[in-house]
Amino acid sequence: MKPNLHQTIRARRLGLGLSQAEAARRSGIQQRQVSTFERGGDVTLSTLLKLAQALDVELMPVPREDAAKVESLLKAKRGPAPSVFAPVSSPSLLERYQVKDDEEPSNG
């Protein structure tokens, strides 16, 4: 079973060696919001974005029809040391993996 966003954020926090309180302090949110989210509860998008930034996580909307391609690409390029998230300061996925469209642009 593939981890959901709540589990992934928790794993990232733990991987960085942060307590919920420290992640909350870095985020500027309350510890109970971190706890609520990690347990599968709802938080606002602005809260999630603050938490992601504090954990050096990039949240990227991917069209559903492209999700399998992105996941497959990340698994193939990740190598032996899997990383849950790319650091915010890293190049974009397109730059990092030199992704090119399968189709050539049409001339009209």
Secondary structure as the mmCIF struct_conf table of DSSP 4:
data_model
#
loop_
_struct_conf.conf_type_id
_struct_conf.id
_struct_conf.beg_label_comp_id
_struct_conf.beg_label_asym_id
_struct_conf.beg_label_seq_id
_struct_conf.end_label_comp_id
_struct_conf.end_label_asym_id
_struct_conf.end_label_seq_id
HELX_RH_AL_P HELX_RH_AL_P1 LEU A 5 GLY A 15
TURN_TY1_P TURN_TY1_P1 LEU A 16 GLY A 17
HELX_RH_AL_P HELX_RH_AL_P2 GLN A 20 SER A 27
TURN_TY1_P TURN_TY1_P2 GLY A 28 GLY A 28
BEND BEND1 ILE A 29 ILE A 29
HELX_RH_AL_P HELX_RH_AL_P3 GLN A 31 GLU A 38
TURN_TY1_P TURN_TY1_P3 ARG A 39 GLY A 40
HELX_RH_AL_P HELX_RH_AL_P4 LEU A 45 ALA A 54
TURN_TY1_P TURN_TY1_P4 LEU A 55 ASP A 56
HELX_RH_AL_P HELX_RH_AL_P5 ARG A 64 ARG A 78
BEND BEND2 PRO A 80 ALA A 81
BEND BEND3 VAL A 84 PHE A 85
TURN_TY1_P TURN_TY1_P5 VAL A 88 SER A 89
BEND BEND4 SER A 90 SER A 90
HELX_LH_PP_P HELX_LH_PP_P1 PRO A 91 SER A 92
HELX_RH_AL_P HELX_RH_AL_P6 LEU A 93 TYR A 97
TURN_TY1_P TURN_TY1_P6 GLN A 98 GLN A 98
BEND BEND5 ASP A 102 GLU A 103
HELX_LH_PP_P HELX_LH_PP_P2 GLU A 104 SER A 106
#
